[in-house]
């Protein structure tokens, strides 16, 4: 016959389940923290790759399939992407990754690559706004806003031939080639949260693909003032009584936009 009292037997029998529960809690906590601390892939913070078009949107993209826009990094033959048949009028990172990421669109690059690039005159930039969302009319509204802000040569808006499914789930993309570095720097001033995408186009054209997370708003007055200063500095010197005035000093390179961009 056991000499143990009832309380002693009770404590012994329930000690192991308590230890098991504590161990399970510790293991669960470790798994949660390990998942949270795992480094996030650079591409996860950028824009998604194009999805497959739905039957309703495949018609609008069929006109671009033969123009060479489907190959990797061929977006830039901006002339080819700019001839998409359908238009926008038809109904239908806090941090930024520092490494480059190859996508079917081109190469995702960090905004810091343009930190010392002098912005181009906004009035002469060959710029096109693409609507990469399912909401019609957004690119037209943005085009009108940017034209009023100083982008006098902006082209009519179009639907994005590279996102035929209209599923760009980010703020937007600024697409350009090596010849368009200065122009892309200017566009970044009005689209500070956009992902930079450099491709193999040979001209200086720039395309802004408007994504689902872009919030349509007027260009801030401070940015309009900067754009005007750049445009005025690019104007040719005046000719007074047959003599050419001294060239105007170049506008200073503005710092990169300091804004909070939600992932």
Secondary structure, DSSP 8 states (H G I E B T S, - for coil): -----HHHHHHHHHHHHHHHHHHHHHHHHHHHHHHHHS---GGGGS--------HHHHHHHHTTTTTT-SSTT-TT-HHHHTT-S--TTS--------S-EE-SS-EEE-GGGGTT-----GGG--EEEEE-SSSTTHHHHHHHHHHHHT-TT----EE-TT-TT----SSEEEEE-GGGHHHHHHHHHH-TT-EEEE----S--EEEEE-TT-------HHHHHHHHHHHHHHS---EETTEE-------------------
